[in-house]
Amino acid sequence: MKLYLVRHANALESPLGDYERKLSEKGNVQCVDLRSFILSKKITSKNKVLCSAAQRTKETYSNIFTTPEGVSFHKRLYLANAMDLLDFICSMNSDDDIVLIGHNNGLSRLASYLTAKHIVMRTASCVEIRFPFDHSKFISKGTGEIYSHHRCDIMDSYYF
C-alpha cells in the first residue's frame, strides 16, 4: 500500500480567516511543479484522494488534478494533528492507495511518525510512503518507508 501526503501550496492571508485563504501566485506556480511530480507517480484522481475542505487545499487539488472525480473533502482534516490524521486514514478501511492533501504541522509529524525519520514538508510538497501490507487499517508507527519525495527536508532519526 502507498500513502501520498501532500501539503497545500503557498497561500495568501485572508481577511475572512485562515480557512478561507486562497493560493498566491507563487502557490499556483508551485502547483505546476507539484503536478509534474504527482503525474510521474501515476497518481490520478481515480486514486482515493482525501482533501481538507479549506480553500487552499481545494485549490491545490484542482491545480494538480484535472477532474473532480475520486476526491472527498473533509472539514475534519483542516489543521488536524498527526494522530487525528492517522485515525482518519485507518478509518478509511481502504485497500486502495491513498492521497491525503492537508496542512502542517500535522502532515510533517505524521510522515515522521510513520517512517521514524524527521520529515519537514514545505508548501507544495509530497512524500510517498510505502507499507508492507495492503490495507490502511494496519498503518501505524514506524511501519512505512519513504519511497520518494518532493520538496521535503528529511533527516535520519525522529523521536515522537
Secondary structure by P-SEA (a helix, b strand, c coil): cbbbbbbbcbbbbbccccccccccaaaaaaaaaaaaaaaaaccccccbbbbbccaaaaaaaaacccccccbbbbcccccccaaaaaaaaaacccccbbbbbbbcaaaaaaaaaacccccccccbbbbbbbcccccccccccccccccccccccccccccc
